[in-house]
Amino acid sequence: MGTAVNNVFKDLTYYQLFEVAEKARWNITDIPWDEIDHSKVNENLIALIKTIAFGELTTYSATKSFMDMFSDDPDFTQWLAVWLYEETKHPHALIKWLHMVGAEVDSSFLMQGREITPMTPSKAEMLAFNIISEIVAGHTYTQTSMLMDEPVLKQIAMYLAKDELRHSVGFENYARELIKHSEDPDKDKIICLRAAWAFLQDEGFISHPVFLTVRNLGGIIGGDEVIRKIRKAVASRIGKLVGVEIPEPEMIFEVYSEFKRNYRKKKAAAAQELTAATVG
């Protein structure tokens, strides 16, 4: 990433992703706000939407972290501007829905929602975790849309689900570019596999905003079937990203460990060859 190119329109991923986004994008005005069914709204639902909206507010701070880390990459940082705009509409729509049903949030809600824990210094890990988090969010919103009785909220959840899954493809594109141009591609692949293993092993110790939000939902919109789909999707997508097959999510550590062992063997063999050549 950050590699010089002669024809930015032809060679930068951003321009293709931007055109896809333009065709897929929804507008706040597409939502039929006057069709909210207030009889389907209760305090539990309001609490749920506040939790989800709060988690969505981290996009601002995450974008700042990405911009700082990838400041030398015009391709990715241009796409981030699109990602930020589209992701910012998520809490906007949810907070407007809350307002329409008489549930207000204040400025402290916004500022506290923007707070995030320090993110990893690894570019590969940042991208891998965001691929995973977008997959998690996409499936979570899909499940939310299926469970919602309130029709306007159901439509909002459907819009958000499609955004998140499309964004996961964007982050995956840039992760592939990073690996392609890496000085040590296999090392970055190991980092991506490690991120997937960490999530699949026990997402409880990961402080990524999306994972925190899902945990805060307390299983309200979860369920074994949803968790199974998320785990399989994460294992499949990260496996394809690094060029390995992960037949089942439970095999992630085995695949990760084998990949790391082979990497170390290659490094040791290369070091031995270099030593022999130097001595010779």
MONOR-V611437 format. One record per residue. N is the residue number from 1. PHI is phi in degrees with one decimal (999 if undefined). D_CENTER is the distance of its C-alpha to the mean C-alpha in whole Angstrom. Layout:
((N & PHI & D_CENTER) (N & PHI & D_CENTER))
This chain:
((1 & 999 & 19) (2 & 79.9 & 21) (3 & -74.1 & 24) (4 & -68.1 & 27) (5 & -131.8 & 27) (6 & -90.0 & 30) (7 & -127.3 & 29) (8 & -64.7 & 25) (9 & -66.0 & 25) (10 & -81.4 & 26) (11 & -100.9 & 24) (12 & -87.9 & 21) (13 & -62.5 & 18) (14 & -50.2 & 17) (15 & -65.9 & 20) (16 & -71.4 & 19) (17 & -64.7 & 16) (18 & -63.5 & 18) (19 & -66.8 & 20) (20 & -62.4 & 18) (21 & -63.0 & 16) (22 & -60.8 & 20) (23 & -76.4 & 21) (24 & -91.3 & 18) (25 & -66.9 & 18) (26 & -106.0 & 19) (27 & -118.2 & 21) (28 & -55.5 & 22) (29 & -72.9 & 26) (30 & -75.2 & 25) (31 & -84.3 & 24) (32 & -79.4 & 28) (33 & -59.1 & 28) (34 & -77.3 & 32) (35 & -103.2 & 31) (36 & -59.1 & 29) (37 & -95.8 & 31) (38 & -65.3 & 32) (39 & -71.4 & 34) (40 & -95.2 & 31) (41 & -100.1 & 29) (42 & -141.7 & 30) (43 & -63.3 & 29) (44 & -64.1 & 27) (45 & -66.2 & 25) (46 & -60.9 & 25) (47 & -62.5 & 24) (48 & -62.3 & 21) (49 & -68.2 & 20) (50 & -62.7 & 20) (51 & -62.8 & 18) (52 & -67.3 & 15) (53 & -62.0 & 16) (54 & -59.2 & 16) (55 & -64.7 & 13) (56 & -72.1 & 12) (57 & -71.7 & 14) (58 & -71.3 & 12) (59 & -55.8 & 11) (60 & -57.4 & 14) (61 & -69.4 & 14) (62 & -63.4 & 11) (63 & -63.2 & 12) (64 & -59.9 & 15) (65 & -62.6 & 14) (66 & -63.3 & 13) (67 & -61.2 & 16) (68 & -65.9 & 18) (69 & -71.2 & 16) (70 & -109.8 & 16) (71 & -61.2 & 20) (72 & -91.5 & 21) (73 & -118.6 & 19) (74 & -65.6 & 20) (75 & -65.6 & 18) (76 & -63.6 & 14) (77 & -69.3 & 16) (78 & -66.8 & 17) (79 & -64.8 & 14) (80 & -58.6 & 12) (81 & -62.3 & 15) (82 & -68.8 & 14) (83 & -58.6 & 11) (84 & -60.3 & 12) (85 & -61.6 & 15) (86 & -67.5 & 13) (87 & -70.1 & 11) (88 & -65.3 & 14) (89 & -68.4 & 16) (90 & -64.9 & 14) (91 & -65.2 & 16) (92 & -58.3 & 19) (93 & -65.2 & 19) (94 & -68.2 & 19) (95 & -69.9 & 21) (96 & -65.8 & 24) (97 & -60.2 & 24) (98 & -58.8 & 25) (99 & -60.9 & 27) (100 & -66.5 & 29) (101 & -101.4 & 29) (102 & 86.7 & 31) (103 & -113.2 & 28) (104 & -96.5 & 28) (105 & -124.6 & 26) (106 & -106.9 & 27) (107 & -65.8 & 26) (108 & -65.3 & 25) (109 & -59.9 & 22) (110 & -65.0 & 21) (111 & -69.9 & 21) (112 & -67.0 & 21) (113 & -66.4 & 17) (114 & -77.3 & 16) (115 & -71.5 & 17) (116 & -134.9 & 15) (117 & -75.9 & 16) (118 & -53.8 & 16) (119 & -94.1 & 13) (120 & -59.1 & 14) (121 & -81.8 & 17) (122 & -91.1 & 15) (123 & -62.0 & 14) (124 & -62.2 & 13) (125 & -70.1 & 11) (126 & -56.6 & 9) (127 & -67.7 & 8) (128 & -62.0 & 8) (129 & -65.1 & 6) (130 & -76.4 & 3) (131 & -58.0 & 4) (132 & -63.2 & 5) (133 & -65.4 & 3) (134 & -68.8 & 3) (135 & -64.1 & 6) (136 & -59.5 & 7) (137 & -63.4 & 7) (138 & -59.7 & 9) (139 & -69.0 & 11) (140 & -64.7 & 12) (141 & -68.8 & 13) (142 & -60.4 & 15) (143 & -64.2 & 17) (144 & -59.8 & 18) (145 & -62.8 & 19) (146 & -74.5 & 21) (147 & -89.3 & 22) (148 & -73.4 & 23) (149 & -91.3 & 27) (150 & -74.7 & 27) (151 & -62.8 & 26) (152 & -69.6 & 25) (153 & -64.6 & 22) (154 & -60.1 & 22) (155 & -67.4 & 21) (156 & -59.1 & 19) (157 & -61.1 & 16) (158 & -65.1 & 17) (159 & -60.2 & 16) (160 & -67.0 & 13) (161 & -60.6 & 12) (162 & -65.3 & 13) (163 & -59.4 & 11) (164 & -62.1 & 7) (165 & -67.9 & 8) (166 & -66.9 & 10) (167 & -65.4 & 7) (168 & -62.2 & 6) (169 & -68.0 & 9) (170 & -61.8 & 9) (171 & -62.1 & 7) (172 & -65.6 & 9) (173 & -56.9 & 12) (174 & -74.7 & 12) (175 & -65.3 & 12) (176 & -63.8 & 15) (177 & -64.4 & 17) (178 & -61.4 & 16) (179 & -64.2 & 18) (180 & -57.9 & 20) (181 & -101.2 & 22) (182 & -70.9 & 21) (183 & -69.4 & 25) (184 & -141.3 & 24) (185 & -55.6 & 21) (186 & -65.8 & 22) (187 & -64.6 & 21) (188 & -69.1 & 18) (189 & -65.5 & 17) (190 & -61.0 & 18) (191 & -62.2 & 16) (192 & -65.6 & 13) (193 & -63.6 & 15) (194 & -63.5 & 16) (195 & -62.8 & 12) (196 & -65.9 & 12) (197 & -61.1 & 16) (198 & -59.4 & 15) (199 & -69.1 & 12) (200 & -72.0 & 15) (201 & -69.6 & 18) (202 & -170.5 & 17) (203 & -67.3 & 14) (204 & -60.7 & 17) (205 & -98.9 & 17) (206 & -92.1 & 13) (207 & -98.1 & 13) (208 & -61.8 & 9) (209 & -51.9 & 10) (210 & -66.6 & 8) (211 & -66.3 & 10) (212 & -62.5 & 13) (213 & -63.5 & 13) (214 & -61.3 & 13) (215 & -65.3 & 16) (216 & -65.8 & 17) (217 & -72.5 & 18) (218 & 61.5 & 20) (219 & 79.1 & 20) (220 & -58.1 & 21) (221 & -115.4 & 19) (222 & -91.9 & 18) (223 & 114.5 & 20) (224 & -58.8 & 21) (225 & -66.6 & 20) (226 & -65.1 & 17) (227 & -60.7 & 16) (228 & -62.5 & 18) (229 & -62.8 & 16) (230 & -62.7 & 12) (231 & -61.6 & 14) (232 & -66.2 & 15) (233 & -64.5 & 12) (234 & -63.7 & 11) (235 & -61.5 & 14) (236 & -66.3 & 15) (237 & -67.7 & 12) (238 & -69.9 & 12) (239 & -60.5 & 16) (240 & -64.8 & 16) (241 & -59.5 & 14) (242 & -98.2 & 17) (243 & 84.1 & 20) (244 & -127.6 & 21) (245 & -100.5 & 21) (246 & -118.5 & 20) (247 & -54.8 & 22) (248 & -138.5 & 21) (249 & -54.5 & 18) (250 & -66.1 & 21) (251 & -93.8 & 22) (252 & -59.6 & 19) (253 & -67.6 & 21) (254 & -62.0 & 24) (255 & -66.6 & 22) (256 & -59.7 & 21) (257 & -64.7 & 24) (258 & -65.3 & 26) (259 & -61.1 & 24) (260 & -67.6 & 24) (261 & -61.5 & 28) (262 & -63.7 & 29) (263 & -62.1 & 27) (264 & -65.5 & 29) (265 & -63.5 & 32) (266 & -62.9 & 32) (267 & -65.0 & 31) (268 & -65.7 & 35) (269 & -64.0 & 36) (270 & -64.9 & 36) (271 & -66.1 & 37) (272 & -65.0 & 40) (273 & -62.5 & 41) (274 & -65.2 & 40) (275 & -65.3 & 43) (276 & -63.4 & 45) (277 & -67.0 & 45) (278 & -68.3 & 46) (279 & -65.4 & 49) (280 & -64.8 & 50))
